[in-house]
Amino acid sequence: MDMRRILFTLTTVALCAYSCMREPSAVHPVSEKSPVKASIEQMVGTKTYLDDMQVNWSDGDRIVIFAGTSSGSIYKVSPQSAGSTYAQFTYEGDLPGYGSYAMDDCVAVYPMNESAGCQETSSGDYKIAGLSLPSRQLYQEESFADESFLMTAVRDKDSDEPYSFRNVCGGLKLQLYGDCSVREIEVQGNNGELLSGNVYITASPDGEDPVMTFQSGASKKTVLDCGSSGVRLKKSEVTDFIISLPPVVFTKGFNVIVRDVLGREMMLNTSKTNTVLRSSLLKMPAATFSVIPADQDVIYSLDKNHCSATYAEIDITFGEKCQTAFHYTMKMDAPNADKKLEGARTYYEGDQEERRALAQYLSSFGFSLIPSAPGAVCDTTWVEYALEPDTEYIIAYCCTDSDGNLSEAFFSEPFWTKPLNDDYEANKSDISLEFSEISRTSLKFNFSYDPENTAVLKFICIKNTGMDLHQAYGGEIDIPSADASQKALHNFFDDMANSLFMNVWPKSASGSDTYTLVGLEPGSEIAYAYMAEDMDGILSEVKIAEAVMKEDKPGPNPEVRIDPVWNPVTRTWTVTFSMVKDCSKFKYTLNCDDNMYLARLGTGDMRAYEFYNHWDSFVTAYGLETSYDSVTATSVPDEDHVALAVSWGKNAEDKDVVSGLEYIILTKDGQMMKISDYYPSYIEK
């Protein structure tokens, strides 16, 4: 497990544009401001509340109607018809539009979303975008969470018939007994099935079932939020919890974690294939929330030969029944950092109830580990590298079994960390740092040391002419120079010990570590101070590594290169965008959105040169901007993409020069294409 802090990060935000797929034409809307009527398809469950297992409209429900046009209007259920499967809706306002395009039918969607948009596809179906299935749903008694259960309706635009809504989602119904208050319920498939996030819906005018498709960034879990006070369970009467889910096949079963307001957990898991169907509820058997002690099936131990002043290697053995282990390295006679636990001796010498209370804390706030081979005996190692010197510690731990039962707390043997020693000449780490791959904006750290005699390495920037380090470090820190005394350098390390800018790494078994630092200024001078603690707790001298970044030399002929690599296993593209020459910056995107018009390639809907011109304008206006020499991006599986890039340089008058567009069309089956592959007469620019 790599828990290293990174010194600098750069965050960039992409802007995207939306465009409909059809060309503009005359629009003849149908009385869109008149009241409309709508009915709901029934299921074993409900949308907003249960009434003898009947689906009813609820007061405040809003829908969006695209009445023969891509311009949407908002309608609200009439109060007098709420509570029925058949309701009247009144016009409330229009959605902000992206242009108005005629459609052959009227399309409606629940719930209302101001980002909703509708496109008629070449096949005659309708694609409704700008929707989402929330990853966190707010509990409703005997119901789905508000606006979590998507529905659509398609009607002939010349018809006066009510909109007949069809359910897009299904759901999971969990039934619980108990004597506690449930705070949240988490659902996750055992095979990484997508359960929530941004979606679009394909609706058919021919009576076919609506289909939901997740977009990029979708989540593999859904959480039902029952509020900070929770939902109180009853011992003798079942309480229902209903969670909206997409139609999905859990090929390897699914996992449900129930958490109460005290932080306790119960796990319900099945490895059998289960299916959530559209317009139906998958019901789980009733279960009782309980936290029953399990047998000790994990052991934490420490070899004192693998312990220094701030570093310790902890050996962990998982038993066959251990599902998850939890632990916390505690001082024997001092409270933990957040003061929520007394010193470990209180629990180590306490009774069973105190150890059970400690186990509940560990399961909520401790570090958790899952065996690499569940159901079998296996080993792993955990590393602590921020301990206090000359201090007595103990490792408190517990575990859950496959039924979610939580054990009481157990303890390793107590151990003392070594005193910290500053006899620098006696340090055995033999640490060194060299910089390589120095570019305009990045460089690579290359650490080497004796792994048998090294515990922890530390490093921090003491010179960067491209930024104000004094301001970054707080303004009052005396930053030493590269030729400062060892005393001054070690004092600086002490002063910055708890700073976010101090990098602290545990040793690697290989005796080497590499790290690439990005976001540096071209031509800047860089210096890093570094040191190591050996396994005897002895500090090394502070050493200095220096580098000078390459100069920024934009020219009149800027070029950027696009290098895609196809992965047939994941069915994704990894694309590297790189400066070639004369560049000061470039913009890029790897895009599969509808506004790239990839579906029109090879058709008569767009002329060949229009693709190039549109992509050129798009990436220039909305692409991600970077001054790095290279960046990478990864595609969405099973989607066609286009990679775009333009670069900036300078002419002899020091004015900006923009390159022509570089592009590659990347298909979902691993082919690299150009516009001329779809239009043979097109001459590439």
N, C-alpha and C positions, 0 to 999 in steps of 0.2 A: 504494500500500500504506500503510494507516494503522497505525502502530506506536506510538500514543500510549498513555501510561499514564493510567489513570483513578484519581482521587483516592479516592473512596469507592464501595463496592459494598454491596449488601444482598442476602443470600441467604436465601431462605425455603424451607422443606421442606414438601411436601404429604403428608398422611397419607391413606391410602385404605383402604376397607373392602371385604371380599369377602362375597358372599352368593350362594347357589345360586338357580337360577331356578325350581325346582319347589317347590310347597307341601309341608310335612311330611305324611307319612302313615305308616302302619304298615310296618315293615321286617321282612322275613323272610330273614335272611342264609343263604347256603348254605355250611355247613362251611368257613368261611373260614380256620380255624386248622389244617385238615388239609393235608398235603402236596399240591402240585399239580404237573402236568407241563406242559412248554411246548416248542414247536418253533419254528424260525426259517426264514423264507422265504429261499431262496438267491439269490445275485446273483453277478455277475462282480466279486468283491472280498470284503470281509470286515467284520465288526463288531469283533472283538477280536483275532484273529490269523488268518493264512492257513494253511490245511492243504490243499494242492492246490486252492486257490481255493474252499474250502468255508467257509461261515459257521458258527462254533461258539460255544457258550457258553463263557465263561471263568471261572475260579475267582475268586470275589468278586463276580460279577455280582448285582445286586439289581433286583427289579422291584416295582411297586406294583400291587395288585389291588383293584379296586372290585367286590366280590362281590355284585352285586345291590343295592348301596347306594352312596351318594355318599361313605361313610366308607372311606378307603383303608387297606390293610394292606401291610406290607413283607414280601417273601419273598426268601430268599437261595438261590442255586444250591447244591445239595449237592456237596461236593468230589468225590465218587465219580463224578458225572455230568458234571463240567466237561470241556471238550474235545470235546463232542458237539453235534450239531445238535438233539438231543432230550435234555432234562434234567429232573430233578426239583428242585423248589424247596420249602423249608421255611419256615414262618411265623417271623418275627423280631420283629414288633411292629406297632403301629398308628400311622398318621399323626395328627398333631394335627388335629382336625376342626373344621368350621364348622357342624355339625349333620348329621343322618343323614336321607337322603331315598331312598325306594325307586326302583330302576331296573329296567327290564324285562330287562336283560342283565348279564352280568359283563364288565368292561372291565379290561384290563391295559396297562401302559406300561413301557417301558425307555428310559432309565435311571431308577432311583429318584430322586425329588426330594421332599424333605419339604414343599415348597410345592405339590405336585400336588393338583389338585382335579378332580372330574368332574361334569358336568351332562348330563342327558338333555334334548335339545331338543324342540321341538314337532313336528319332522319325524321323530323317532325315532332320530336320530343322537346321538352323544355328543361333547361338547366337553370336552377334557382341557386344563386350563390349568395355570399355574405351572411351565412347562417352558422350557428355553432351549437354543438352539444356540450353543455358546460361540464368541466372536469370536477367542479365542486357544486353540488346541488343542496339546496336548503330544504330540510325536512318539512314535509307536510303530512299531517295526520291522515292515515289511510289513503295516501295519494302520491302521485309524482310531484316533484318540486315544480314550482311555477316556471313556465317557459322552458321546461326541459324536454317536453314530449312533442316532437315535430310532426306536423301533418300538412298535407297538400291536397289541392283539388284542381281539376282541369274541367272546363266547361266550354261548349261551343259559344263563340262570342255573340251569336245571334239568338241564343236561347235565353229564356227567362226563368229556367229551372233553378232551384236552389243549388248552391255549391255543396257538393257531396265530398267532404273531407275524408281522406284515407290516411291512416297512421303510417308513419315512417319507422318509428322506433318500436322496440319491445321493452321488456323490463325484467327486473329481478325482485322477487318478494322474499324477504327474510323475516322469520317468525321467531321471536325471542321471549324466554322467561328469565326471571332473575330478581335480584335484590340490589340493584344499582341503577345509575343514570348513564345512559349511553351518550357519549359526546360525538363520535363519528364512526362511520363504517366505510372501509376502503375495499374496493373490488379490483382485482387484477387477474388477468389470465395467466396461466402457467406457460404459455408459448408466445408471449409478447403480443397478444391481440390488441388492436387499437380500439379504445373505448370512448374517447372524448376529444374535443378540439373543433377547429374550423372545418366546415363541411359544405358540400353542395349537394343538391337533390336533383335527380333526374325524374321528371314526372311525365307520364304518357297520356295522350288524349284517348288512347285505345283501351283503357281499362287495365293495363298492366300495373303491377305493383310499383310504387315509387321506390327508388334506389338511392341510398345515401353513400357518398364517397368522401373519405377524409382527405384533407389537404395536408401540405407539409406542416410539420410541427405538432402533429397529433400526439395525444398522450395515451399511455398504456394502462392507465388506471382511472377510476372514478371514485370520488369521495362524497358520501352523504353527510352533510354537516348538520348536527342536531343542536347546535348552539352551545354556549359556554355552560349553561345550566343543565344541558342534556335532556334526554327523554327518559323518564322513570319507568323501569321495568316492573312487572308484577310477578310474584311467585306462582300464582294459580291461574293467571290469565295471560294469553299470548298477546304481545304487542307486534304489530306489523310495521315493517320498514320497506318502502317501495322505491326502487332506484331505476331511473330511465337509462336504458342501454341501447346501442345500435344492434340491429340484427347481426349476430356473430356466432360462430362455432368455436367454442373453447376446445380445441383439439386435444389438449392435455389436461383438461379440467381448469379449475379456477380456484382462487384463494380469496377469502373474505377475512379481514381483520376488524374486529369490533373493539373499540376503545371506550373506556368509561371516563368519567370526569376526574377520577383519581389517577389516571395514567395507566391503569391496568389494561391488559390486552387478552383477547381470546381469539384464536385462529380457527377458522373453519375452512377445510381444504378438501378438494376432491381431485383425483387424477383422471377420472373418467370423462370422456367426451360429453359435453353438454352444449345445447343449442338454445340461443335466445332468438325466437322467431319474431318477425314483424307482427305487431298487433296482438301480442300474447305475453303472458307473464311466466317466467321460469320460477317455480316455487321451490324453495329449499325446505327440508324437514325442520320442524320446530326444534330449537336448541335452547339450553339453559346456559346463561353466562356464568362461568365459574372460574375461579383461579385456584386450582388444586395443586399442592406441592408435587413435583415429579422427583424421581430419583436423580441423584447426582450423576450426570452422564457427560461431564466435561471436566477436565483437570487443567488448572493453570499452575505452572511452576517456573522457577527462575534459577538459572545456573549463575552463582555469584562470580564466576570467572568471566561472565559476559555482562558485567555491570561496572560502570565507571562513575564519575561524579554526577553527570546529568543524563546518562544513557543506560538503558537496560533492555536486554532481549528476553522476552517472555515466551516460553514454550507452552503450546496448547494442544491437548489431545481430546478430540471429539469422540464420544461413544456412538454406538449404533442408533440410539434413540434421540440424540441431540438434534433438534431442528435449528435452533438459534441460540447462541451464547451471548451473554452481556457481561461487561466488566468495567471496573473503574479502579485505577491505581490510586490508593488513598494514603495520606500521611497517618501514621499511627496515633499521633497525639495532637493533631491540629485540624480544625474544620476544613472542609473542602472550599474551593475558591468562591463559590456562590453562597456559602454559609448554610446550605440546605442540609448538609450532613455534618454530624459531629466527627471527631477523630475516629479512625477505624477501630480503636481499642474498645469503644463503647459497644460496637456490634460484635467484635471478635470475642469479647468476654460476656456478651449479653445472652438473653434467652432466645427461644425459637421465634417468638412474636417479633422481636427486634430484627432478627435476621430475615423474616418474611417481609417486614416493612422495608428493609434495605433492598431486598430483591425487587420489590415493586418500583423503587427508585431507579435501580439499575436498568430494569426493562424499559423505562421511559427516558432516562437521561444518560445512561452509560453507553459505551461503545458496543456495537453489535457485530457479531461475526457469524457467517453461515458456513457450515462444513463444505469443503470442496467436493466431497463424495457422500452426500446424505445417505443414511442407512448403513454406513460402514465406519469402522474405526479409521481415523485419519488425523494427521498432524499439521500444524501451521505455527508460525511465529509472529508475535506482535512486538513492535519496537516502541519504547518510550524514549524520547530524546529531549524533554524539557523538564526533567526532574531537578530538585534542589540538592546541592551537594551536602554530604554529611547529615543525611536525614533518614529516619526509619520509615519505610513504606510497607504496605501489604496490598495484594491484589484481591479485591472482592469480586466475586463472579456468581452467576446463576445461569440457568438455561430453560428453554421450553422444549417439550417433546412434540411429536407429530400431531397430537391432539390439542396443542396450544396450552397445555398445563405448564405452569411456572414453578420452578423449584424454589426452595429457600436459598439464602445467600451462603456461599462457601468462601474459603480464604486460602490463599497460598501461604507458604511460610514467610514470616516477616523478613525483610532484608534492609541493610543500610547501604546508601550510596557512599562513594568514597569522597574524601575531602578534595576540594579543587586546589591544585598545586601550580604555581607559576614559575617553576624551575624550567624555563624554556629550553635550555640546552639538553635536558633529560627527556624531552618529548620524543616519542618513537614513531610518530605518524608519517614523517617524510612526505609532507604534503607539498604539492606544486600546482600552479595554475598557468595555463597558456591560452592565449586567444588565437582563434583561427577563423577562416571564412569571413574575414572582415570586408563588409560591403559599405555602401553609403549609409544604411540605416540599421544594420544588424551585425552582430558578431557572435561567435560561438565560444562558450566557456569549455575548457577541457581540464578537469581536475584529475589528479592522480595521487595516490597515497597507499600506504601499507594497510590492507584491510584487516589484518590480524591485530594491528596495534592502533587502530583509529576508531574512535567512537562517533564524534560529531565534527562537521566542518561548518564554519561560519564565514560569510563574506558580505561586504557592503561597499557601495560606491563612495569614493572620497573625492572624485573629480569628474565633472561632466560639463564641459564648456558650452554645451547646448541647452543647459537649464540651470536655474538658480537652486543649488542644493541647500543653501542656508534656509531659504524660504520653504522648500519642500520638507526639510527636517524640523521645522518649527521655529526657525529664526534666531534661536539663542544657543544653538549647539556650535561648539568650537570644532570645526572639521579639520583634522590634521592634514598636512601635506604629505606627499609621497616620501620625503626624506625626514619625516618627524621621528622622534625617539620612540623606542619600544614602549616606554611608559605612557607617552601621549597617545599612541595608537591603541594600547590596551585600555586606557581610560575611555577613549572614544567608543570602543566595543562595549564597555560596561554601561556608558551613558545611553547607548542605542539598543541595549539588550532587548527591550520590550517594544521596540519600534517596528512598524510594518515594513520598514526598509531593510531591516536586518534579516538576511537569509540564513536559516539554520537547517542543515540537512543531516540526517543520519547517514552513516557509511553504507556503501554498497558492497556486496560480497566480492564483486569484481575488482575493487580497488580503483574504480574510475567512474566519473560522472560527467555528463555533458549537458549543456543548456544553451539555447539560443536566445539572446536578448534582442528585441526588436524595438522600433520606435525611436531610434537615436537620430540626432541631427547630422546631416552630411558635413564632413570636415571637423567634427567635434573631437576633443581630446578626452579620453576615458581612462580612469584609474580605479581599480578595485583593491581594497585591503582584504586579506583573508588569513585564516588561522584554523587550527584543529585542536581538539581535545583527544588525547589518547586513552587507551583502556585503563590506564592507571590514574586517570583524572588529572594529568599534567597538560597544561596549555603549551602550544607551540609559540614561537615568535610570530609576530604579524608580518606577513610578506605582502608585496605590492606587485600587481600586474597592470601593465599600461598598454594602450592602443590608441591609434589615430584613425578615425573613420575616413573613408574615401570622400573626395570632394563631389559636390553636386555640379555636373557639367552638362546642362541642357543645351541642345543644338538645334539646327534648323530642320533636321530630318528625324523626328522622334519615331521610334518603332517599339511596339509591344508584341509579344509572342504568346500564343495560346497552345498549350500542350495537354491534350486529354488522355487519360488512361482508363480503359474499360475493365471493370471487375465482373466477370461472368457469374461469380457466386452470389454477390449482393445485388447484381444487376444495376450497378450505379457507375457513374462517371466521376473520377477525380480529376479536376481541371486545374492546372497551374498557369497563372498569368504572370509573365515576366517582362521586365524592361530589357530591350535589346541595345539601344543606343540613344543618346541625345535627349533622354527623358528627365523631367523634373517630377512628374506624377503621371498617373493614368487612372481611368475609370473602367470598371468592369462589372459584368453581371453574368450569372448562370441561371437562366430563366426558363420556366415551363408554363408560365401563366398564360391565360387565354389571350391576353393583349399582345402576345408575341405572334399570334395568328399562325401558329405552326400547323394547325389542322387545315389551313387553306393552301399549303404548299402543294404544287402539282395540280391545283384546280383552277377554274376560271374566275374565282372570287376575287383574286388580287393579281396584278401584273408583277412580273419578276422584280423589276427595279423598285417597286413599292416596298417590298420586304427590306431591302438594303437601306432605303431612305428612312423607313420607320425605325429600324433597329439602331441606325446611326443616331437619329434624333433622341431615341429613348435612352441609350446608354450615356450620351453626352449630358442629358438633363437629369437622369435619375440613377445612374450607375453608382456603385460604391467607389469612393475616391481613396487612393492610397499613394504615398510616396515611397513605400517599400519597394525593394527590387523585385520581389515576387510574392504572390499570395496564392492560396489554393481554395477551392470550393468543391463541394460534393453534391451531386444531383439527387433528386428524388427517384426511388426505384420505379421502374416500369412507366416512365413518362418521357416523351420526347422533350429535348431541351435545345436552347441555342446559347452558345458562349459568345459574349460580345466584349470588345475592349477598344478604347481610343486612348492616345497618349498625348502629352503636352511637352513642347520644347520651347526654345527661344531662337529668334532670328538675330541677324547682326545688329539690329536696332533695339535688341533686348525686349522685343514684343513677343507675346505668346504665339506659338504655332501649334495647331492641332492636327494630329495625324488623321489619315483615313481610317475607316472602320475595319478592324480585324474581327472575323466571325467564323464559327464552325457550328453546323447543325449536328447535334448528337442524338441519335435515335435510341429508343428504348430497347432495341435489340442489339446495340453495340456497334452501329455503323456511323462513320463520320461523313457528312454530306455537305455540299455547297448548293447554292441556289441553282446553279447551272445543271446539277444532277436532276432537278425537277423540271427545269425549263432549258432544254438543250441549246436554244438559240441565244440565251442570255450570256453576255460577255462580262466576266467577273472584273470588278474594279481592282 
